[in-house]
Amino acid sequence: MENSHRFFRNSQCKYFPCHDVRDDLTFNCLFCFCPLYPLEDCGGRYELSGGIKNCTRCKVPHRPESYDYIMKKLKEINAQKKSA
């Protein structure tokens, strides 16, 4: 996969890949820490454990095609803040 502003693969990271995946060639490390983590309605797969969000089973930020989804959600948050 081409490295660009939408995709970054850090195969040298000691945690790579940080989730179980079938194909680590398409594992996107760009959003290593998901910017949608603080959102209750993030669109990802998570579980609450003692009030803490566990995103271990979520792969949303690590799919190559998720860049557009994440950017759209961030723009929605920004628009909501501006209108409040």
C-alpha positions in Angstrom: 0.0 0.0 0.0 1.3 3.4 -0.9 2.4 5.6 2.0 0.5 8.9 1.9 -1.4 11.3 4.1 -4.2 8.7 4.3 -2.1 5.6 5.1 1.0 4.9 7.2 2.3 1.4 8.1 4.8 1.2 10.9 5.9 -2.4 10.8 9.0 -1.5 12.9 6.7 -0.6 15.9 7.2 -3.2 18.7 3.4 -3.4 19.0 2.7 -3.9 15.3 0.1 -5.0 14.6 -1.7 -4.0 17.8 -4.8 -5.9 16.8 -5.3 -9.4 15.4 -5.6 -9.0 11.6 -5.6 -11.3 8.6 -3.4 -9.1 6.5 -1.0 -6.7 8.1 0.0 -5.2 4.8 -3.3 -3.2 4.9 -3.0 -2.3 8.6 -3.1 1.5 8.9 -1.1 3.0 11.8 -1.9 6.6 10.9 -4.4 6.8 13.7 -2.4 4.8 16.2 -4.5 6.4 19.0 -8.0 6.7 17.6 -9.1 10.4 17.6 -12.7 9.1 18.0 -12.0 7.4 21.3 -13.7 10.1 23.4 -17.0 9.8 21.4 -19.7 7.5 22.6 -21.0 7.2 19.1 -17.7 6.6 17.4 -18.9 4.0 14.9 -16.5 1.4 16.2 -16.7 -1.9 18.1 -16.0 -1.3 21.8 -17.0 -2.5 25.2 -17.3 -0.6 28.4 -15.5 -2.2 31.4 -15.8 -0.3 34.6 -16.6 2.9 32.8 -13.5 2.6 30.6 -13.8 2.1 26.8 -12.0 -1.0 25.6 -11.4 -0.8 21.9 -9.4 -4.0 21.5 -11.8 -5.5 19.0 -12.2 -2.3 17.0 -10.3 -2.0 13.7 -12.0 1.2 12.4 -9.0 3.5 12.6 -6.7 0.8 11.2 -8.5 0.1 7.9 -7.0 1.9 4.9 -10.5 3.2 3.9 -11.3 4.7 7.3 -9.5 8.0 6.8 -12.5 9.6 5.1 -14.8 8.3 7.9 -12.7 9.6 10.7 -12.2 13.0 9.0 -16.0 13.3 8.5 -16.7 12.5 12.1 -14.1 15.1 13.3 -15.6 17.7 11.0 -19.1 17.0 12.4 -17.7 17.4 16.0 -16.1 20.7 15.0 -19.3 22.0 13.4 -21.3 21.0 16.5 -18.9 23.0 18.7 -19.1 26.0 16.5 -22.9 26.0 16.5 -23.2 25.6 20.3 
